[in-house]
């Protein structure tokens, strides 16, 4: 049976590649005659590229590497991402609206009547289930960041680790909140960082099946994780662990170096995924771009 990805692509036209040189020249010409339209087009192109990267990052953080086991499958998923990004770009209430309004203000373009923001599923689109209701990934990312801004700021004050690094790590660990660790009754454990419950942990716990990379191979194992009463408590416990454990001294010492922070966590054995540092560094840069649109 064909996979959801391959069946979605079959018969569909190949996505068009963005010709940066030609695209910029076209926008320049359009800007001379219709600056408002040019701004909207530029914002839409940026949203398309941003959404493609966001879909790829979500796929990396929620799928096992063995699911993309050959170049053909990888190409297929990239084509599907491109198609989804093109379809979602420019929707009312999306990222392009935010970018366009900011550019119009900076350029002194008169504000016209804008479309009413569309209601949307706050959860990001699931690339493996293209028939599911379409949401806006960038809106889910923005909501996640706004939800945890205060708790991350408190954790930054306690550790010196930039709040955006911790928000990005929480986003990576939970797939922007879509893959949170659950309690037995289905409620959230508020555990945003995948913190496991060792012998010294005296708080609540929850057991789940997760994927660990052992000797280079992915294995399903049951692990006991910490459970909290709030997201703020999760950030506070994470901050305490980073600050007080010699194991993570290099993580704290990385300061504002995103790559150093990510490498420090991997070197300290925070996760078994051999690509953890690279994935986390990409998520940090993605989080920074979303935060810039919210400023």
N, C-alpha and C positions, 0 to 999 in steps of 0.2 A: 504494500500500500504506500502510495506517495506520501511524503511528509507534508505537514501543513505549509512549510516554507516552499517546497518545490511545487506543490499544487497551486499555490497562490501566484507563482511567477509564470507558470506555463501559459503560453499564449499572450502574455502581457508584453507591451512594448518595452524595449530596454530604456532605462532611465538616461536622460541626457546629462552629460557632464557639463559642469559650469566652466565656461570659457572666460577666465578672469580678465584677460586683456580686452577681448571683444565686449564683455559685459560692462566693464568700466567705461569704455568708450561710448557705448550706447547710452549708459546712464548720464555721462557728461553732456552728450548732445541733448538728451531729454531734459536735463536740468536747466539748460539755457531757455527752453520754451515752456516747460511745465514743472517747476521745482517741486511742487507738492507731490505730483505723481512720481517723480524720480526718487524722492525720499521714501515713498511707500514701496517702490520696487526694490530699492536697496535694502530696506528693512526686511522685506519678504525673502530676499536671497540670503541674507544673514541668518534668518530663522531657519531656512531650509538646511543650511550647513550645520547650524547649531543642533538642530533636532536629530540629524544623522549621527552626530557625535554622541549625543545623549542616549539615543537608542543603542548604539554600540556599547557605551559604557554600562548601561543597565544590563545588556546581554552578558557582558563580561562578569558582572558582579552577581548574576543570578543563575548562570548556566555553567555546567561542568565542561571543561575543555574537550572531553571526549565526544561531546555532542557535535562539535565542529571538526570532524576527523579527516577532512580532505579538502583540497582546494576548490573543488566543484561546489561543495556545500557552503564553504566560506563565501564564494562569489555569489551564490544564490541569496544568502542572508544579507549581503551588502546591497544587492539589487533591491531586495524587499525593503530594507531600511530607506533606500533612496526614494522608492515609490511612496512610502508612508510619509516621509519628510516633505515631499513635494505636495502631497494631498493636504497635509495639515498646515502648511505654511500659509499665512495670510488670513487664517480664520479669525472672525471677530473676537476680541478679547485675548488674543494670543500675544506671543512675544513681539511679533512685528509691529503690532499696535503700540506697544510700550516704547519700542525703539523709535518708531516714526514720530510719535508725539514729542519725544525728547529732542530729536533732531530738528523738528519744526520749531520748537521753542528756541533752540540754540541759533537757528538760521533766521529767526524772526518771521517765519511764515505764518500767516494768519490761520488760526485754528478754525477749521470748518466743522460741519456736522459729522460726527463719528458714529459708527455703527454701535448698537447696543451690545455689550459683551454677551457672548453666547454662554448658556449654562453648559457645563461639561462635567463628565465623570472626573473627579479629582485624581483618580489613579492613572498612572501612565499607561499608554497602549501596550499590550502584551504582544511582542513580535511573533510569538509562537501560535497565537490565536487571533488571526487577522479579522475574523468575523465578529469578534467581541466588540462592544460599544467603544467608540473611539474617544479617548481622552486627550489631553494636551500634556505631554511630558514636561514641558517647561513650566507649566502652571503647577504641576505636582512638585517639581523641584523647588519652585519659589515658595510654595506653601510649607514644605518640609523645612526650609531654611528659616522662614519667619517663625515657625512653631518653636524652634529650638535656639533661637538667637539669644534669649536672656540666659538660659541655662548654660550655653556655651560661653557666654561672656563671664559668668561667675567662675566657670572652670578655668578660663584663661587667667583670671585674676589670681587663682590659687596655684597655677602651675607655670604660667608664662607661655604655655603652648597657645598659638593663635587660635581663636575661636573657630575661624573658618576651616582650619585643619581638622578640628574635632567634629565639626558638622559634616565635613566631607567623609571622614571615616565612618561616622554613623550612617551616612547615606550609602556608603559602599557596603557596610555590613548588613543593612536592611533593605537594599534595593530601593532607596528613597522612601522607606517606610512600608513597602509592600510585602516584605519578607521578615517582619518582626517575629521574634521568638515568642511562642504562645504558651500559656499555661494549659493544663489538662482540660480545663473547661472551655477552652477557646479564647479566653481573654488574653490581652497582651501582658507580657511580663515586664514591659517598659525597659527591657534590656537592649539598648541601642548599639552596644559595642561587642556583643558576643562574649561577654565576660563569663568565664566558667567558675563553678563553685568548687573551690579546693577544700581541703580538710579544715582550714582555718575560717572558712566562711560560716557565719552563724545565722544568716538571714534566710529568707524564703528561697526555694529553688524550683526548677522545672526541668524535666527530662525530655529531650527531643532527639530525633535522628538527624545527623548532619553528615557532611562530607569532609573527610580529612585525607590529606595526601600523605601516604606512608610509603617510604622507599620508592618514591616517584610514581605511585599509583593511587588513584582515588578510591577510597573505601567508605562505605556507609557505616557509621558507628553511633551508638547512643551515648550522649554526653549530658552531664548535669550542669545547668546554667543558673546563674544568679537571677533572682526575680526582685523587682522593686515596686514601690507604690506610686512612683511617678517618673517622668522622663528627667526631671531635675535631679532626682536621686541617682539615676543612672549616670548622668554627667558628673555628679559629685563623687561617686564611687570610682569612676574612671580617672578623674583628676587625682584622687587620693592615691590610687595605684601608681599612676605615672610619677607622682611627686615623691612617694615614699619608698618605692622599690628600686634598689640599686640596678636591677635588671634593665630598667628603662631610663637610666641616667642620660644616655646618649640621645634619647628621644627628646627629653626636655631641653637638653643642651643645643639641639638643632636650631632653636630660635625660630626665625622666619624663613628658614630654608625648607621648602616643601619637600624636595627630593631627599634631603637629609632626614627629615621627620619620617618619611615613608620607609627609607632604607633602615633607619634605626629600629623601627617596629619589626621589620622582617628579620633583621639580624638578631634581635632579642627573642625571636621565636613566637611573636604574637600570633601568627597564623602559619598554617602548614602549606598554604598555596605558594609555590615557588615564584609566581608572578605577582604576589601581593603588593610589593613596593611599587611596581610599575603601574598597576591598576589604581592604587590609592593616589599616586601622584597625578594621574590623569583626572581622577575624581576631584582632587583639590583644585586643579586649574579650571575644571568645569564649574565647580561651586563658586569660584571667584568671578567667573563671567556672569553667572546668574545674579550674584550679589550686585554686580555693577549695574544690571538692568533695574534693580530694585532701589538703587540710590536716588 
